[in-house]
Amino acid sequence: MDSPTSPSVNGQPGGAKSARGLWLWVALVFAFSALLWAGMFTASRHIDAREVPLASKGARP
């Protein structure tokens, strides 16, 4: 009944390995999103909003 490929409750190495791999992916996604957020926040702090041209009065309805 217990084959080497079937997961068991009492410490099958494959189960712990896949759980660690899942947490590794979660940590990598969290780190990537934190770096992306920090980069976007830093880039937005360097943008001068006064450089954006406003619409002329003739272009407004």
N, C-alpha and C positions, 0 to 999 in steps of 0.2 A: 504494500500500500504506500509506504514512504519511498519515493524515488529520489535520487539525488537532485532532480530538477524541481521537485515540488517544494514550496516554502513550508517550513515548520515553525511552530511557535517558539521552540526552545533554541534560539540562537542560530538560525540558518545564516551563513555568511552573506548570501545574496540579498537578504532582506535588509540587513544593516548597511550593506554597501549602497543599495539603492536609496535608502533614507539619507545617508550622508551625501550622496550625489544630488538629491533633491534640495537639501539645505545649502549645498554649495551653489547650485543654480539660483536659489532665492537670494543668497548673499551677493552673488555676482550681479544680479539684476538690480538689487538695492544699491550697490556701490556704483553701478553704471548710471542709474537714475540720479543719484546724489551728485555725481560728477557733472552730468548733463545740466542739472538744476543750477549748480554753482557756476558753470560756464555761461549759461544763459543769464543768470543774475549779474555776473560780472560784465558781460557784454552790454546788458541793458543799462548799467550804471555809467558806461562810457559814451552812450548815445546822447547827443544834445537835442532835445525836443524842439528847440528854436530853429533847427535847420530844416524842419518839415515845412514846405511851403503851404500857405493857406490859400483857399480858393479866392479868386478875385470877386469883386462885387458883381461883375457882369456875368459870372458863371453861376451865381446863385439864382434859384427860381423866384 
